[in-house]
Amino acid sequence: MLMRILFLCLGNICRSPAAEGVFREMAARAGLEAEADSAGTGDWHRGEPPYGPMQAAASARGYDLSSLRARQLTRDDFERFDLILAMDGKNLKDAERIRPAGARAQLRLFLDAKTGTQDVPDPYYTRDFDGCLDLIEDGARRLIAVLQPPQ
């Protein structure tokens, strides 16, 4: 069964498109078939490409985010996706507020306590794009390990 995953952050120009791009690349290398997308809880950047400094940091690691465009989370996403992974607790709470009753998508944080933090700090404000990508790569590896069928 094809797993459909949505990565969620605030504006969908830094963390969630980076998570989408990193996950897609790592999943392809691992031979994992999964659909990935990203969205933001806000609509300020709708239609815009990922933030330039995030694209540059991702590109330096071999991830191309240039074709991605920001969009806002919708109620329909809770039926379209199996798993919605929020980059921080605020995004998780915002998504829980619009989640329709009985929605099929699981909603949780992208990271968990195993990393020592539950939030992926927003590099738009912290300016730590490499630190953000470190967390995203670690989270993507662990997600793929969970989703990968036993061999």
Secondary structure, DSSP 4 states (H G I P E B T S, - for coil): --EEEEEEESSSSSHHHHHHHHHHHHHHHHT--EEEEEEESS-TTTTPPPPHHHHHHHHHTT---TT----B--TTHHHH-SEEEESSHHHHHHHHHHPPTT--SEEEESS-GGGT-S----HHHH--HHHHHHHHHHHHHHHHHHHSPP-
